[in-house]
């Protein structure tokens, strides 16, 4: 489930975009007649964007959420919107990474969060 269309580093931030087409599986039933991107999906989009900040440490590892703090939802995201995500690494102590991220549409804040991730070695993941 890739939820980032493009991503790059800009200064000390990762900047990503995702265009909501209206065909996404998560819009079906959320809500009938008025599709809205669920908050948990906005958090996942921000998390996927944030992984670019960890790219040097990602080799041989998989990032897992360790925490979501101070999550705030300010505006609905609907089909046709292009979400811009800006995330910044605030601290890291391998295997932990701490990020602040914001998602916006047309410059208007939609969601913000402080996120933490733990990188788990691939050989330690039990499927």
N, C-alpha and C positions, 0 to 999 in steps of 0.2 A: 504494500500500500504506500506508494511514493506520493507524497503530497507537497512536493517542491518542483516547480517548473524550471527555475534557474536560481543559481546561488553564486555569490562571490564574496571575497573579503574586501572591505572598504575601510581602510585605516585599521582600527582594532576591533571592528565589528563584522559580523557576517550579515549580509543582506540577501534576502531571498524573496521570490515571488511565487504565488500560486493563483491561477485564474480558476474561479469557480464556474464550471460550464453549465451546471444544472443537471448533468447526467450522473453525478456521483451517487454511489450506493447509499451513503449516509443521509442523503436528502429525502429518500423515499420514506414517507411516514413521519418526517420531522420538519414541518408539520403539513398535513394534507391541505392543499390549496394555498399554503404560505411557507414554502421551503426556506429553512434557515440552517446555516452550518452550525452543528452542535458545538458547544463550548469545549468538550473533550477533544473534538477534531481540531479546533483552533489551537489548543495546547499541543497536540501532536504535530501540527504544522510548524509551530515555533520550536518544538524539540528537534524535528528533523533539520530545520535550518541551523540550529545551534551545533549540530554534529560537525559542521565545517570547522568550528573553532577547536575541535579536538582531533582534527585529522592526523596530526603527527603521532598521537597516542593510540589511534584506532586500529592500527595494523595488528591483527590477531586477537582483537577484542570486539565485544558487542556492548553498546551502551544501553543501560537500563535506567529508568527513572528511579531516583532515590527520594525525591521530594518535589512537591509543587507548593509554593508558598505565595501568599499575597496575590492570588489570582483575582483579577478584576475584569469584568466584561462591561464594556461601555457602549457598544453598538452592534446591532445584528449584521451578519454577513450573509448575503443572498446571492443566488445565481446571477452571473454577469459581473460580479465584483472581482477585482484583482487585489489580493491581499499582499501587502509588503511587510516582511518580517525583518526586524533589526534586532540582533542579539549580540551581547557582549559578555565575554568571559570575565567574571569578577574575582575568581580564585580557583586554584587547582592544587590538589595534593593527591597525586596518583594513588589510588585509582579513582578519586573523586574530582568532579568538575562542577563548578557553580556558575550559573548563567542568569543574566537578566535579559528578558526578551519582551518585545512589543510587536503587536500586529496592528496594521492600520489599512484603511481603504481610502484612497484619495486624500491622504494626509490626516484623516480622522481616526483617532485611536479606537480600536475595537476590543483589544485584549492585552493585558500585561501580566507578567508572572516572573517570579524568581524560581528557577528550576535547579535541581541538582541531579547529577547522573553518577553512576558507578560503572566503570568499564570492567566487564567480566571477561577473562581469557576464554577464547573459543573452546579450548579443551576442557573447561570446567562447566560448560553448559550441558545440562542433561535434557535430552529431548524425549 
